[in-house]
Amino acid sequence: MFKPAFELRARQQLALTPRLQQSVRLLQLSALEFAQELQQALATNPFLEEDEPCSNEDEATETEFEQGLVLHDEVGMLTDVSLNAASDAVEDFSADIIDSGDSALHSDSMEEYTSDNERDTDTGCQASHAASDSEDRDIGEWMHWRPSLREHLRLELRNYRLNDRDKTLARLIIDALDDDGYLRQDLSELTDLASDDLKVEEDELRIALLLVQQIDPPGIAARSLSECLSLQLAAQHPDTPGRALARAIVSKHLDKLARRDFAELARLHQADGEDVRVACKLIRSLDPRPGARFAAEHADYVVPDVLVRKIKGQWVASINPAVLPRTRIHRTYADMFQQARCNKRSPLAQQLQEARWLIRNAEQRFSTIHRVAEAIVAHQRTFFEYGEIAMKPLVLREVADELRLHESTVSRATGNKYMATPRGIYEFKHFFSRQLATESGGSCSAAAVRALLKEMIEAENSKAPLSDVSLARMLADQGVIVARRTVAKYRGLMKLPPAELRREVWSTPCT
């Protein structure tokens, strides 16, 4: 029989202190996340206060920040600091809102619309009218509303004279649409979702679907891409050139159109090349996602952590003043706490200690980011001078060994961090590229190879585009040894289509 027994063992293990854990967490945050973290700490910790700079420093900071931000298309996120462009965008946006809202604001059915559950309460409406009458109100505060897809369809539905049951069925279809305007669910599933009091039949839903498909914009409530395009073609004028052939193509041979098999389309529909060209041009003008135009527009902005400038012939990296923390210890509260001689383990003592840790860890964060940025700039000086084609191979271990940091620390310092340069805004990780061998025994970076491929594709003949094999052969002629699969991989990363899709569509007549 085994009997239970107690046994003591001594063991050593490494553990991160709370301060070190906070330092690691702050280092891997982006600039926006770090700003949110500071704001939360300012709101919850009484021993922290915001350090308000003087007006001259504010003006200098804003000027320096605006000079460092440049528009960059390759990162995928845009930052625009042009005040004129911003004002033009606001005017265009306001004009769109006025145009789209006129029909709703001035229609005779607005009274009926506001009588439903979709309108605000009486109190809210009175407050809104009172606020709009004030001269100090900003016009953008009440003109920013833009109807969603479902709101727009419900407004358009009020132009039809329908009984309550038909309206309910049409709204059931509208509520089932996705953001692109498609009906992904089967009608049989919608009948199960309807309430038992309605006793909806599938034939009734089919009629309601046809009604919703007649609502502007054309193509709404389609169950497939072919049906969506067919609905848009049906809504066009019968005399539109190529309309009949385009409807036949999208209803039966959409797969051949995707493969750009224009000769087969001409043969199947017994049409010449010119007729197929006109029909395909008409199809390309259609919107495959008619509901996307009503989606909320989310602008993603990048706040660079580091600004890179050329000063007296040298490339210099500096921390962006706009992201530097402006927090400090609230000296009055700290002195009052010290005079009170409270217990060092009290909640107030812990908050004071956390405030000190936050300020020190924030300083350490920006010091590490600055050191890593300086190392990147030192390694990639040729990139700042000549562009992507001069990018050198660089890995995290090289920077870690040079700065005497752990590789994981460098990885955290480069994640979600951005650098504003005269050539655009780049993520730190953009400057780390693996090494590729050359015929002469040297090395080049993968980023430089991608730049070469992009130049070759842009300079190719559109009637005879270069295949991946040809691109690999041309790179080999320049001394860069790259396999065809690697060329296809890099071309996909740059979102460039293959040769058959880059070929000029109508270089030869379709017969």
C-alpha positions, 0 to 999 in steps of 0.5 A: 500500500502506498501512503501519502507523504509530504516532500520539500524541494528547493528550486530556483527559477527566474521571474520577472519583477512587476517593474520589468514586466511593465517595461517589456509591455510598454516597449512592445506597444505602438505609439497610439497604444502607448498614448492610450496607456498614459491617458489611462494612467493619468485618469486612475493614478492621482500621483501623475499629472500632465506636464503642460509645455509652453506655447512656444514649445507647442508651436515648435513641436507641431512644426517639427511633427508636420515636417516629418510626416510624409505620405507613403503608399507602400506601408498600407496606412496613410498619414496626411498632415496637409491642412489644405488637403484636410479642409478640401476633404471636409468640404467634399465629405460635407457635400456628399452628406448634403447630396445623400441626405436631401432626399431623406430630409425633404421627402414627404415620407420623412414624417412616417420615417421618424414615427418608427422606432428608428427616430430619437426620443422627443427630448433628444430631438428638442435638444438637437434642435436647440443645439443646432440653433446656437451660433457656436455649434460646429456645422460638422457636428450635425452633418457627419451622419451617413446612413448605413446600408440597411438604413438607406434601404429602409428609407427607399422602401417607404417610397413603395405603397405596401401593406404591413406584412409586405413591409415586414417581409422586405425588412426581414430580407434587408436585415439579412444582407451582409455589408457587401449587400449580398443575401448569403442565407437561404430563404428557407433559413429566413422562414425559420428565423421569422416569428411564429405569428407571421407564418412566413412561406418561402414563396412570399419571401421570394416575392419580397426578395424581388422587391428589395432587388429593385431598390437603389443601388442596383445589385442589392440582395443578390445571392451570387456575383453573377446575379449581382452583375445581372441585376445591375445590367438589367437596371441599365438602359436597353440601348446601352452598347453591349448590354445583351451580350454582357448579360449573357456572359455574366449569367453563363460564362463568368468563369471564362471571363475571369480567366480572360478567355475572350476567344472562347467567349466570342466563339460561344456567343458567336460574336466578333472581338469588338462586341466582346470588348464592348461587353467586357468593358461594360462588365468591368464598370459594374460594382461587385460590392454594391453595399460597400459604399455605405460602409463606415469609412475607417481611416487608419493613421500612423504616428511615426515614433522616429523622424529621420533627416539629413543634417549637414550630410549625415542621416540623423534619427530622432524621437518624434516630439509628438509621441514623447510622454508629457507626464510627471509626478504630482509633487504636491500630492507626493509631498503630502503623502510623505508628510503623512507618513503612511504605511509603505504597503498602503494602496496610495504607496503602491500607486506612487511607486507605480507612477515612478515606475511608469515614468522611468519605464517610459524613458527607457522605452524611448531610449531603446527605440532611439538606439535601435533606430540609430542602428538601423539608419547606420546600416541602411544609409544607402537606402535613404540615399538611393531607395529600395534598390540599395537596401542592405541585408539586415537581421535582428541579431546584428542590431542586438549584438551591436547594441548589446541587447537581447534579440527579443528586446530588439524585436519588441522595439521594432514591432508596430514602430514607424519611421518617418523619412524623406522617402515615406513612412516605413515600419522598422521591420521594413529595414530588416531583409534576409540575405540572398547570394549573388553570382560574384559571391557577394550578397544582396537583400530581398528588398533590393530584389523586389525593387528590381522585379518591380522595375522590370515589370513596370518596364515590360511590354504590355503585349508580351509581359515577362513570365516568372522564368524570364524574370528569374533569368534576367535577375541571373544576368545581373548576378542575382541568383533567385529561383522561379518560385522565389520570383513568384513569391516576391511578385505576390508580396508586391501584389502584382498579377502573373504574366497572363493577367498583365498581358494587354487584353486587346493586343490581338483581336478575338476571333 
